[in-house]
Amino acid sequence: MNAQTQIPDGYRLDAKGRLIPEDQIKDVDKLRDELVLAIVDRACELRDQLRDFKSDTFSEIEAFVATSAKEYDVQIGGKKGNVQLVSFDGKYKVVRAIQESITFDERLQAAKGLIDECLTEWTADARPEVATIVQDAFRVDSAGNIRTGQVLGLRRLNIQDKRWLKAMDAISDAVQVTGSKSYVRIYERVGESDQYKPISLDIAGV
């Protein structure tokens, strides 16, 4: 029975698509059905409000950033970049964050080859801690994906070997941005401290 089927008066459609007369349905089953539908209706309403809130918030932040930039005669292009806005009394903070999805192309393998050359030589000179750091960076996660944060973190190591520096250049060149997601996070200051706690918009966190 498809979604276009008209349900006659006095009947309800069950989970198997069958028409069941109302007088054959237990009262407790009717009450359960009404409760579930009422909760779902409210949930859908809240979902739509959150969607509108998110859209409005991004638009208002973008408009404010543009207004603020005009004060200094600066043109700010695009919507990329994190923004932090704090209320005048410092009690509240709104953060717009842009998180990019990053992958690596085939040049990552060239970088790993150069790094392996360094490690082969260095481990002979009793520098196993560096090997451990590097090998851990190239381990994949539970889904079989390269952990981008760990690989990019190798560039912070203060190593001046020419092969290492060339490998770091290869890692930088291998980076491919495949997409981005925008987030808005809202915080409230805890008492008189400098610490902020998030104002949760997650149903599990309120």
Accessible surface in RSA format (square Angstrom, percent):
REM  Atomic radii and reference values for relative SASA: ProtOr
REM  Chains: A
REM  Algorithm: Lee & Richards
REM  Probe-radius: 1.40
REM  Slices: 20
REM RES _ NUM      All-atoms   Total-Side   Main-Chain    Non-polar    All polar
REM                ABS   REL    ABS   REL    ABS   REL    ABS   REL    ABS   REL
RES MET A   1   126.52  65.5  41.06  27.2  85.47 203.5  54.35  46.2  72.18  95.6
RES ASN A   2   102.91  71.0  87.73  84.8  15.18  36.6  41.04  98.8  61.87  59.8
RES ALA A   3   103.64  95.3  59.98  92.6  43.66  99.3  72.28 101.8  31.36  83.1
RES GLN A   4   148.59  83.1 134.45  98.3  14.14  33.7  54.84 116.7  93.75  71.1
RES THR A   5    48.87  34.8  28.43  28.8  20.44  48.7  26.70  35.9  22.16  33.5
RES GLN A   6   155.74  87.1 142.98 104.5  12.77  30.4  62.36 132.7  93.39  70.8
RES ILE A   7    83.47  47.5  58.00  43.2  25.47  61.4  58.03  41.8  25.45  69.1
RES PRO A   8    62.75  45.7  48.86  44.5  13.89  50.5  60.88  50.3   1.88  11.7
RES ASP A   9   145.04 101.6 120.43 119.9  24.61  58.2  43.30 101.9 101.74 101.5
RES GLY A  10    43.54  53.7   0.00   N/A  43.54  53.7  28.28  77.6  15.26  34.2
RES TYR A  11    89.37  41.7  80.81  46.0   8.56  22.3  35.71  26.8  53.66  66.1
RES ARG A  12    57.92  24.3  56.01  28.5   1.91   4.5  32.18  44.0  25.73  15.6
RES LEU A  13    72.05  40.1  44.91  32.1  27.14  68.2  44.96  31.6  27.09  72.9
RES ASP A  14    41.81  29.3  25.08  25.0  16.74  39.6  32.36  76.2   9.45   9.4
RES ALA A  15   115.86 106.5  65.70 101.4  50.16 114.1  78.75 110.9  37.11  98.3
RES LYS A  16   163.17  79.6 128.36  78.8  34.81  82.9  86.70  78.0  76.47  81.5
RES GLY A  17    20.37  25.1   0.00   N/A  20.37  25.1  14.16  38.9   6.21  13.9
RES ARG A  18   129.78  54.5 125.78  64.1   4.01   9.5  58.76  80.3  71.02  43.0
RES LEU A  19    57.06  31.8  37.51  26.8  19.54  49.1  37.51  26.3  19.54  52.6
RES ILE A  20    43.87  25.0  43.87  32.7   0.00   0.0  43.87  31.6   0.00   0.0
RES PRO A  21    33.57  24.5  33.57  30.6   0.00   0.0  33.57  27.7   0.00   0.0
RES GLU A  22    48.91  28.1  48.45  36.7   0.46   1.1  24.65  47.7  24.26  19.8
RES ASP A  23   128.77  90.2  90.04  89.6  38.74  91.6  49.13 115.6  79.65  79.4
RES GLN A  24   131.94  73.8  97.90  71.5  34.04  81.0  34.76  74.0  97.18  73.7
RES ILE A  25    32.96  18.8  21.72  16.2  11.24  27.1  25.62  18.4   7.34  19.9
RES LYS A  26   147.44  71.9 138.72  85.1   8.73  20.8  89.45  80.5  57.99  61.8
RES ASP A  27   106.60  74.7 100.46 100.0   6.14  14.5  32.18  75.7  74.42  74.2
RES VAL A  28    87.59  57.6  83.65  75.7   3.94   9.5  84.28  73.2   3.31   9.0
RES ASP A  29    51.94  36.4  46.88  46.7   5.06  12.0  14.12  33.2  37.82  37.7
RES LYS A  30    47.48  23.2  47.19  29.0   0.29   0.7  18.08  16.3  29.40  31.3
RES LEU A  31   118.06  65.8 113.26  81.0   4.80  12.1 113.76  79.9   4.30  11.6
RES ARG A  32   129.16  54.2 123.48  62.9   5.68  13.5  58.46  79.9  70.70  42.9
RES ASP A  33    56.78  39.8  51.20  51.0   5.58  13.2  18.20  42.8  38.58  38.5
RES GLU A  34    91.20  52.4  84.32  63.8   6.88  16.4  39.05  75.5  52.15  42.6
RES LEU A  35   108.12  60.2 102.92  73.6   5.19  13.1 107.56  75.5   0.56   1.5
RES VAL A  36    74.81  49.2  73.75  66.8   1.06   2.5  74.77  65.0   0.04   0.1
RES LEU A  37    98.11  54.6  97.69  69.9   0.42   1.1  97.91  68.8   0.19   0.5
RES ALA A  38    52.22  48.0  45.04  69.5   7.19  16.3  50.99  71.8   1.23   3.3
RES ILE A  39   101.55  57.8  99.64  74.2   1.91   4.6 100.86  72.6   0.70   1.9
RES VAL A  40    70.08  46.1  69.40  62.8   0.68   1.6  70.08  60.9   0.00   0.0
RES ASP A  41    98.37  68.9  90.69  90.3   7.68  18.2  26.47  62.3  71.90  71.7
RES ARG A  42   172.89  72.6 171.44  87.4   1.45   3.5  54.00  73.8 118.88  72.1
RES ALA A  43    51.84  47.7  43.48  67.1   8.35  19.0  46.81  65.9   5.03  13.3
RES CYS A  44    46.41  35.1  45.31  50.5   1.10   2.6  17.17  43.5  29.23  31.5
RES GLU A  45   102.61  58.9  96.40  72.9   6.21  14.8  35.69  69.0  66.91  54.6
RES LEU A  46    97.10  54.1  96.98  69.4   0.12   0.3  96.98  68.1   0.12   0.3
RES ARG A  47   125.62  52.7 120.95  61.7   4.67  11.1  55.84  76.3  69.78  42.3
RES ASP A  48    57.50  40.3  56.92  56.6   0.58   1.4  23.44  55.2  34.06  34.0
RES GLN A  49    94.42  52.8  88.26  64.5   6.16  14.7  40.61  86.4  53.82  40.8
RES LEU A  50    79.18  44.1  76.46  54.7   2.72   6.8  77.00  54.1   2.18   5.9
RES ARG A  51   137.99  57.9 130.63  66.6   7.36  17.5  65.84  90.0  72.15  43.7
RES ASP A  52    86.80  60.8  85.11  84.7   1.69   4.0  22.54  53.0  64.26  64.1
RES PHE A  53    84.70  42.4  79.22  49.1   5.49  14.3  84.18  51.0   0.52   1.5
RES LYS A  54   110.82  54.1 109.66  67.3   1.15   2.7  59.25  53.3  51.57  54.9
RES SER A  55    65.31  55.2  56.92  76.0   8.39  19.3  30.39  64.7  34.92  48.9
RES ASP A  56    77.21  54.1  75.22  74.9   2.00   4.7  14.55  34.2  62.67  62.5
RES THR A  57    16.07  11.4  15.85  16.1   0.22   0.5  11.18  15.0   4.89   7.4
RES PHE A  58    40.02  20.0  37.44  23.2   2.58   6.7  37.91  23.0   2.11   6.0
RES SER A  59    70.92  59.9  59.30  79.1  11.62  26.8  38.26  81.5  32.66  45.7
RES GLU A  60   117.37  67.4 109.43  82.8   7.94  18.9  49.26  95.3  68.11  55.6
RES ILE A  61     9.59   5.5   8.24   6.1   1.35   3.3   9.49   6.8   0.10   0.3
RES GLU A  62    43.99  25.3  43.64  33.0   0.35   0.8  26.00  50.3  18.00  14.7
RES ALA A  63    59.45  54.7  49.48  76.4   9.98  22.7  57.93  81.6   1.52   4.0
RES PHE A  64   107.84  54.0 103.15  63.9   4.69  12.2 107.38  65.1   0.47   1.3
RES VAL A  65    26.16  17.2  24.20  21.9   1.96   4.7  25.60  22.2   0.56   1.5
RES ALA A  66    48.86  44.9  43.65  67.4   5.21  11.9  47.35  66.7   1.50   4.0
RES THR A  67    86.71  61.7  82.25  83.4   4.45  10.6  57.78  77.6  28.92  43.7
RES SER A  68    45.95  38.8  40.41  53.9   5.54  12.8  14.59  31.1  31.36  43.9
RES ALA A  69     9.54   8.8   1.99   3.1   7.55  17.2   9.24  13.0   0.30   0.8
RES LYS A  70   148.81  72.6 135.34  83.0  13.47  32.1  81.65  73.5  67.16  71.5
RES GLU A  71   133.37  76.6  98.66  74.6  34.70  82.6  41.95  81.1  91.42  74.6
RES TYR A  72   154.85  72.3 134.07  76.3  20.77  54.1 100.90  75.8  53.94  66.5
RES ASP A  73   138.48  97.0 104.34 103.9  34.14  80.7  37.91  89.2 100.57 100.3
RES VAL A  74    75.71  49.8  68.58  62.1   7.13  17.2  71.25  61.9   4.46  12.1
RES GLN A  75   174.29  97.5 148.22 108.3  26.07  62.1  63.62 135.4 110.67  83.9
RES ILE A  76    97.21  55.3  66.35  49.4  30.86  74.4  69.69  50.2  27.52  74.7
RES GLY A  77    72.34  89.2   0.00   N/A  72.34  89.2  40.90 112.2  31.43  70.4
RES GLY A  78    55.93  69.0   0.00   N/A  55.93  69.0  36.04  98.9  19.88  44.5
RES LYS A  79   149.58  73.0 142.81  87.6   6.77  16.1  86.81  78.1  62.77  66.9
RES LYS A  80   145.66  71.1 124.25  76.2  21.40  51.0  86.26  77.6  59.40  63.3
RES GLY A  81    35.97  44.4   0.00   N/A  35.97  44.4  33.63  92.3   2.35   5.3
RES ASN A  82   107.11  73.9  75.36  72.8  31.75  76.4  21.76  52.4  85.35  82.5
RES VAL A  83    27.81  18.3  22.34  20.2   5.47  13.2  27.47  23.9   0.34   0.9
RES GLN A  84   112.25  62.8  84.96  62.1  27.29  65.0  21.00  44.7  91.25  69.2
RES LEU A  85    50.52  28.1  46.34  33.2   4.18  10.5  49.16  34.5   1.36   3.7
RES VAL A  86    74.85  49.3  42.94  38.9  31.91  76.9  44.43  38.6  30.42  82.5
RES SER A  87    44.40  37.5  24.99  33.3  19.41  44.7  37.08  79.0   7.32  10.3
RES PHE A  88   219.23 109.7 181.24 112.3  37.99  98.9 188.95 114.6  30.28  86.7
RES ASP A  89    92.41  64.7  69.61  69.3  22.80  53.9  46.92 110.4  45.49  45.4
RES GLY A  90    13.27  16.4   0.00   N/A  13.27  16.4  13.19  36.2   0.08   0.2
RES LYS A  91    87.18  42.5  87.18  53.5   0.00   0.0  37.92  34.1  49.26  52.5
RES TYR A  92    85.13  39.7  84.83  48.3   0.30   0.8  59.56  44.8  25.56  31.5
RES LYS A  93    37.24  18.2  36.81  22.6   0.43   1.0   2.91   2.6  34.33  36.6
RES VAL A  94    40.24  26.5  39.68  35.9   0.56   1.3  39.68  34.5   0.56   1.5
RES VAL A  95    26.90  17.7  26.90  24.4   0.00   0.0  26.90  23.4   0.00   0.0
RES ARG A  96    13.61   5.7  13.22   6.7   0.39   0.9   2.75   3.8  10.86   6.6
RES ALA A  97    15.83  14.6  15.83  24.4   0.00   0.0  15.83  22.3   0.00   0.0
RES ILE A  98    32.21  18.3  12.94   9.6  19.28  46.5  13.24   9.5  18.98  51.5
RES GLN A  99   107.15  59.9 102.16  74.7   4.99  11.9  31.28  66.6  75.87  57.5
RES GLU A 100    59.73  34.3  40.61  30.7  19.12  45.5  13.54  26.2  46.19  37.7
RES SER A 101    54.39  46.0  47.37  63.2   7.02  16.2  27.22  58.0  27.18  38.1
RES ILE A 102    46.93  26.7  31.89  23.8  15.04  36.3  31.89  23.0  15.04  40.8
RES THR A 103    66.95  47.6  64.47  65.4   2.48   5.9  58.89  79.1   8.06  12.2
RES PHE A 104    32.94  16.5   4.71   2.9  28.23  73.5   4.88   3.0  28.06  80.3
RES ASP A 105    34.82  24.4  20.93  20.8  13.89  32.8  27.05  63.7   7.77   7.8
RES GLU A 106   130.04  74.7 114.83  86.9  15.20  36.2  74.04 143.2  55.99  45.7
RES ARG A 107    96.46  40.5  95.26  48.6   1.21   2.9  40.12  54.8  56.34  34.1
RES LEU A 108     7.66   4.3   7.66   5.5   0.00   0.0   7.66   5.4   0.00   0.0
RES GLN A 109   118.72  66.4 110.27  80.6   8.45  20.1  49.81 106.0  68.92  52.3
RES ALA A 110    58.91  54.2  42.82  66.1  16.09  36.6  54.91  77.3   3.99  10.6
RES ALA A 111     0.00   0.0   0.00   0.0   0.00   0.0   0.00   0.0   0.00   0.0
RES LYS A 112    70.78  34.5  70.78  43.4   0.00   0.0  39.09  35.2  31.69  33.8
RES GLY A 113    33.94  41.9   0.00   N/A  33.94  41.9  31.07  85.3   2.87   6.4
RES LEU A 114    33.50  18.7  32.61  23.3   0.89   2.2  32.61  22.9   0.89   2.4
RES ILE A 115     0.26   0.1   0.26   0.2   0.00   0.0   0.26   0.2   0.00   0.0
RES ASP A 116    58.95  41.3  57.34  57.1   1.61   3.8  26.26  61.8  32.69  32.6
RES GLU A 117    92.30  53.0  84.45  63.9   7.85  18.7  34.24  66.2  58.06  47.4
RES CYS A 118     0.00   0.0   0.00   0.0   0.00   0.0   0.00   0.0   0.00   0.0
RES LEU A 119    11.01   6.1  10.79   7.7   0.22   0.6  10.97   7.7   0.04   0.1
RES THR A 120   102.96  73.2  89.34  90.6  13.62  32.4  71.55  96.1  31.41  47.5
RES GLU A 121    89.49  51.4  82.10  62.1   7.39  17.6  35.50  68.7  54.00  44.1
RES TRP A 122    13.35   5.4  13.34   6.5   0.01   0.0   6.40   3.4   6.95  11.3
RES THR A 123    61.12  43.5  43.83  44.4  17.29  41.2  30.33  40.7  30.79  46.5
RES ALA A 124    86.63  79.7  44.58  68.8  42.05  95.7  57.10  80.4  29.53  78.2
RES ASP A 125    97.01  68.0  75.89  75.5  21.12  49.9  25.60  60.3  71.41  71.2
RES ALA A 126    83.39  76.7  59.19  91.3  24.20  55.1  65.75  92.6  17.64  46.7
RES ARG A 127    92.55  38.9  92.55  47.2   0.00   0.0  25.32  34.6  67.23  40.7
RES PRO A 128    80.79  58.9  80.03  73.0   0.76   2.7  80.21  66.2   0.58   3.6
RES GLU A 129   101.00  58.0  93.92  71.1   7.08  16.8  63.58 123.0  37.42  30.5
RES VAL A 130    19.51  12.8  19.51  17.7   0.00   0.0  19.51  17.0   0.00   0.0
RES ALA A 131     7.48   6.9   7.48  11.5   0.00   0.0   7.48  10.5   0.00   0.0
RES THR A 132    88.42  62.9  85.27  86.4   3.16   7.5  63.07  84.7  25.35  38.3
RES ILE A 133    85.86  48.9  79.43  59.2   6.43  15.5  83.71  60.3   2.15   5.8
RES VAL A 134     2.35   1.5   2.35   2.1   0.00   0.0   2.35   2.0   0.00   0.0
RES GLN A 135   110.24  61.6 101.13  73.9   9.12  21.7  39.79  84.7  70.45  53.4
RES ASP A 136    52.90  37.1  50.07  49.8   2.82   6.7  15.86  37.3  37.04  36.9
RES ALA A 137     3.32   3.0   3.00   4.6   0.32   0.7   3.20   4.5   0.12   0.3
RES PHE A 138    21.78  10.9   8.65   5.4  13.13  34.2   9.20   5.6  12.58  36.0
RES ARG A 139   130.63  54.8 124.12  63.3   6.51  15.5  63.09  86.2  67.54  40.9
RES VAL A 140    76.85  50.6  63.66  57.6  13.19  31.8  63.66  55.3  13.19  35.8
RES ASP A 141    56.03  39.3  44.57  44.4  11.46  27.1  25.91  61.0  30.12  30.0
RES SER A 142   131.51 111.1  80.53 107.5  50.98 117.4  60.18 128.2  71.33  99.9
RES ALA A 143    78.46  72.1  42.07  64.9  36.39  82.8  54.18  76.3  24.28  64.3
RES GLY A 144    49.58  61.1   0.00   N/A  49.58  61.1  24.11  66.2  25.47  57.0
RES ASN A 145    84.93  58.6  82.01  79.2   2.92   7.0  21.03  50.6  63.90  61.8
RES ILE A 146    54.10  30.8  40.26  30.0  13.84  33.4  40.26  29.0  13.84  37.6
RES ARG A 147    50.44  21.2  44.10  22.5   6.34  15.1  28.18  38.5  22.27  13.5
RES THR A 148    39.54  28.1  36.73  37.2   2.81   6.7   9.15  12.3  30.39  45.9
RES GLY A 149    49.21  60.7   0.00   N/A  49.21  60.7  37.19 102.0  12.02  26.9
RES GLN A 150    80.65  45.1  69.66  50.9  10.99  26.2  25.28  53.8  55.37  42.0
RES VAL A 151     0.00   0.0   0.00   0.0   0.00   0.0   0.00   0.0   0.00   0.0
RES LEU A 152    32.65  18.2  30.41  21.8   2.24   5.6  30.45  21.4   2.20   5.9
RES GLY A 153    11.77  14.5   0.00   N/A  11.77  14.5   6.38  17.5   5.39  12.1
RES LEU A 154     4.02   2.2   2.93   2.1   1.10   2.8   3.82   2.7   0.20   0.6
RES ARG A 155   108.35  45.5  82.99  42.3  25.36  60.4  22.97  31.4  85.38  51.7
RES ARG A 156   198.27  83.2 166.02  84.6  32.24  76.8  78.01 106.6 120.26  72.9
RES LEU A 157    57.73  32.1  46.17  33.0  11.56  29.1  49.02  34.4   8.71  23.4
RES ASN A 158   134.29  92.6 100.63  97.2  33.65  81.0  36.80  88.6  97.49  94.2
RES ILE A 159    20.39  11.6  15.96  11.9   4.44  10.7  19.12  13.8   1.28   3.5
RES GLN A 160   125.37  70.1 109.20  79.8  16.17  38.5  62.16 132.3  63.21  47.9
RES ASP A 161    41.13  28.8  26.04  25.9  15.10  35.7  18.17  42.8  22.97  22.9
RES LYS A 162   179.02  87.3 170.06 104.3   8.96  21.3 113.84 102.5  65.18  69.4
RES ARG A 163    70.30  29.5  68.86  35.1   1.44   3.4  38.92  53.2  31.38  19.0
RES TRP A 164     1.05   0.4   1.05   0.5   0.00   0.0   0.32   0.2   0.74   1.2
RES LEU A 165    76.52  42.6  75.36  53.9   1.15   2.9  75.51  53.0   1.01   2.7
RES LYS A 166   134.64  65.7 130.65  80.2   3.99   9.5  77.84  70.1  56.80  60.5
RES ALA A 167     0.00   0.0   0.00   0.0   0.00   0.0   0.00   0.0   0.00   0.0
RES MET A 168    16.55   8.6  16.07  10.6   0.48   1.1  16.34  13.9   0.21   0.3
RES ASP A 169    89.72  62.8  88.37  88.0   1.35   3.2  21.27  50.1  68.45  68.3
RES ALA A 170    15.64  14.4  12.19  18.8   3.45   7.9  15.35  21.6   0.30   0.8
RES ILE A 171     0.00   0.0   0.00   0.0   0.00   0.0   0.00   0.0   0.00   0.0
RES SER A 172    49.63  41.9  34.84  46.5  14.80  34.1  25.35  54.0  24.28  34.0
RES ASP A 173    81.01  56.7  69.16  68.8  11.85  28.0  10.49  24.7  70.52  70.3
RES ALA A 174     0.00   0.0   0.00   0.0   0.00   0.0   0.00   0.0   0.00   0.0
RES VAL A 175    38.59  25.4  23.88  21.6  14.72  35.5  23.88  20.7  14.72  39.9
RES GLN A 176    73.69  41.2  71.42  52.2   2.27   5.4  19.23  40.9  54.46  41.3
RES VAL A 177    82.37  54.2  50.36  45.6  32.01  77.1  50.36  43.8  32.01  86.8
RES THR A 178    88.63  63.0  49.11  49.8  39.52  94.2  49.19  66.1  39.44  59.6
RES GLY A 179    32.26  39.8   0.00   N/A  32.26  39.8  31.73  87.1   0.53   1.2
RES SER A 180    66.94  56.6  35.70  47.6  31.24  72.0   3.79   8.1  63.15  88.5
RES LYS A 181   133.94  65.3 128.78  79.0   5.16  12.3  77.73  70.0  56.20  59.9
RES SER A 182    44.72  37.8  34.58  46.1  10.15  23.4  12.15  25.9  32.58  45.6
RES TYR A 183    71.53  33.4  69.14  39.3   2.39   6.2  54.82  41.2  16.71  20.6
RES VAL A 184    31.95  21.0   7.22   6.5  24.73  59.6   7.22   6.3  24.73  67.1
RES ARG A 185    98.74  41.5  94.62  48.2   4.13   9.8  33.25  45.4  65.49  39.7
RES ILE A 186    33.61  19.1  30.03  22.4   3.58   8.6  30.03  21.6   3.58   9.7
RES TYR A 187    44.53  20.8  44.53  25.3   0.00   0.0  20.73  15.6  23.81  29.3
RES GLU A 188    46.57  26.7  46.57  35.2   0.00   0.0   3.57   6.9  43.00  35.1
RES ARG A 189    68.99  29.0  60.40  30.8   8.59  20.4   2.53   3.5  66.46  40.3
RES VAL A 190    71.01  46.7  67.09  60.7   3.92   9.4  70.04  60.9   0.97   2.6
RES GLY A 191    57.97  71.5   0.00   N/A  57.97  71.5  40.92 112.3  17.05  38.2
RES GLU A 192   169.22  97.2 138.00 104.4  31.22  74.3  68.01 131.5 101.21  82.6
RES SER A 193    47.68  40.3  34.86  46.5  12.83  29.5  44.58  94.9   3.10   4.3
RES ASP A 194   127.23  89.1 107.82 107.3  19.42  45.9  30.91  72.7  96.32  96.1
RES GLN A 195   124.51  69.6 123.24  90.1   1.26   3.0  39.46  84.0  85.04  64.5
RES TYR A 196    58.81  27.5  31.51  17.9  27.30  71.0  21.99  16.5  36.82  45.4
RES LYS A 197   113.74  55.5 112.74  69.2   1.00   2.4  56.43  50.8  57.31  61.0
RES PRO A 198    90.08  65.7  77.61  70.7  12.47  45.3  77.61  64.1  12.47  77.5
RES ILE A 199    68.86  39.2  58.11  43.3  10.75  25.9  61.93  44.6   6.93  18.8
RES SER A 200    39.53  33.4  22.33  29.8  17.20  39.6  24.78  52.8  14.75  20.7
RES LEU A 201    96.02  53.5  68.71  49.2  27.32  68.7  74.86  52.6  21.17  57.0
RES ASP A 202    85.67  60.0  77.33  77.0   8.33  19.7  33.18  78.1  52.49  52.3
RES ILE A 203   156.77  89.2 139.35 103.8  17.42  42.0 143.15 103.1  13.62  37.0
RES ALA A 204    92.68  85.2  52.77  81.4  39.92  90.8  63.56  89.5  29.13  77.2
RES GLY A 205    51.44  63.4   0.00   N/A  51.44  63.4  26.26  72.1  25.18  56.4
RES VAL A 206   133.22  87.7  66.21  59.9  67.01 161.5 101.18  87.9  32.04  86.9
END  Absolute sums over single chains surface
CHAIN  1 A    15350.4      12599.2       2751.2       8621.3       6729.1
END  Absolute sums over all chains
TOTAL         15350.4      12599.2       2751.2       8621.3       6729.1
